Amino acid sequence: MTEKTFVAVAKVDEIAPGAKKLVQVNGTGVLVCHTKDRFFAVENLCSHAEEPLDCGRMRAGWIACPVHGARFDLETGAAMNPPATQPIRTFAVRVTGDDIEVAV
């Protein structure tokens, strides 16, 4: 098993509760979300329509695709309703000091 390499992507105070920020990590668009008193990181791509999720609505632990309204659990990536049936990619997140770090 390879050890995860974490990359600093933002400062804690850059992403307020209820907000999200799109960052690039090793060529992958990663959406860092601050909800439920935690930070989550998911690939910025709907598994159904392959549309970006950064303009989608985010609520208590989920994000919705702005095109068809498919919702995804930010912790597990699981599709929560049709038309999506496949999960989205999630990434490990940790806070070190005031840095938010993501492993891609």
Phi, psi and omega in degrees: 000130180274145179283142181286141175255117180269141180237131176291127184241340182193167172266149181306318183284357177279339184236097182291159174306133182087000182250169177217159181218132177270127179229162175251129177231114180050042177082003180252131175285117182242131179259116178264122186242139179245103180207156181055038179060025181218165172254138176234155177225129179225157174293139184279058184206122176290135181286344181270303187255000183053038177260151177293144181264351187297340176265002182282162179282136179239133177227198187308077174089009176222162175228145181249141174291132182289347183273304184244359176081009177297135181252148181229138175288125184289335180279315185258340185084356185298140173290132184258341180200158176295157011276356180285139176235341182258148180287166171258159179288137174243158182229148176294140180231141172216156176249123178240110186066239176251016178262137170265125182241142181234140175256118180244000000 
